[in-house]
Amino acid sequence: MDSIKAQLDRKTHSKHREREKIERKMVVKVYGPTYASPKRVVVCLIEKEIEFEAVHVDLFKGENKEPEFLKLQPFGSLPVIQDGDYTLYESRAIIRYFAEKYKDQGTDLLGKTIEEKGLVEQWLEVEAHNFHPPLYNLVINVLFAPLMGVASDQKVIEESDKKLEKVLDVYEERLSKSKYLAGDFFSLADLSHLPFGHYLVNQTGRGNLVRERKHVSAWWDDISNRPSWKKVLQLYKYPV
């Protein structure tokens, strides 16, 4: 009886090992890495040492509105990831997912204590709700509107400039007390700023907003020179 049980246990264990091997071989698919928000996902995957495959989606040709893509992302937005049979969209949800799923692999992006994790979440929310919206409006009006032959909204540009200045003043104060936003460790909170921060510093003519703030400037130089981000820029050029 014991012998039969031992054989069954070995078979079960063997099946589990085979399944784990198959799961490890599955490569994550990332849709649309040319664009900014998907780059948030790609840099996270590189930091976490996760293999991935890029799937090109051309927004200018409307490929994000085609039926097959809408099955994955009903709102027609990027990015989307497929991790085996699991599909997920919204870039910040995706980076949280991978940081947690592979928390013992690659760079720890979540923090070690509950307090550190709370600060990571806090500043990730700040990025999403305070930093990103005015910068997104600037990118649309300063970069993409002329490219698409649409008039830029000067009022929106002016309002966005003012909002961004106030946000970066808060960042300057915070970064005068810690190396990174959530503390003295690089986290999702910092990583999430990279895609649109690149636009701000390099392509909108507003790099001075960063450079005029000593601690923000040092922080940006630190995070934007990480090997993971340099690899993203090497692999996928921005569309403009």
Phi, psi and omega in degrees: 000313179298324181295318179297317180298319181296320179296318179297319179298319180294319179295318179296316180297320180297319179296319179298318180295318179296319179296320179296322178297316180298316181298321180293331182281341179296128181261132178294136175259131177241122182268125171082039186292353175294330186271166191295306184299319175298332177296331176301321179287315183298316181294327175295315180299321179293316178300325182270003177058046180252129178290144180211162177237132180272134175243115184287135174229122182264105180294326182293336177264000178076021181295340178284352180254003179285148185308319182296321180288322181294341174292330179274319184224095187298344178266355177072026182253163175248151004266172168225145173235152170237119180244088189068236180272001185262126179246137181215140173232174190081112192300320182287327174296321181294315182291328174297317181300311182289324179297326179279315182298322182246041186296337180263012183234139177067208182286134174284113185253003186251340187095155185265326181257165179297327178292317178297317180297323178298318179291323175301313180296320180300310184285335173293322176291322177300315178301315184291322190254341182244315182280311188294313186303310179293325179291321177300316179298323177295315181299316180297315186277327182274321185258308190276326180302310178299323181296326182265005179072028180249144180291136176283146178268103185295326179296316178297320179299312181297315179296320181293321177302313182295317179297317182293322177301316180295319179298315182290335172295320177295318178298318181300317178297314180298314186283353172284346183249343179212153184292322179236173187295321182266359182148213181262028178224143177289134184218182175304328182298320178283313182307320185295340180279344190298311186298312181274336172298325177299316176302314183301311186283325191250340190229355181254358183074022183234027178300336180298332179299330175274313187292334179284351181246106189310309185284325175296319180298315179296319178298314180297317179300322180296304187287327183281349177259008175295142180306325181297316181289322177298323178293320177302313181294329178289321183281321188225111178285152175290152183291340176227000000 
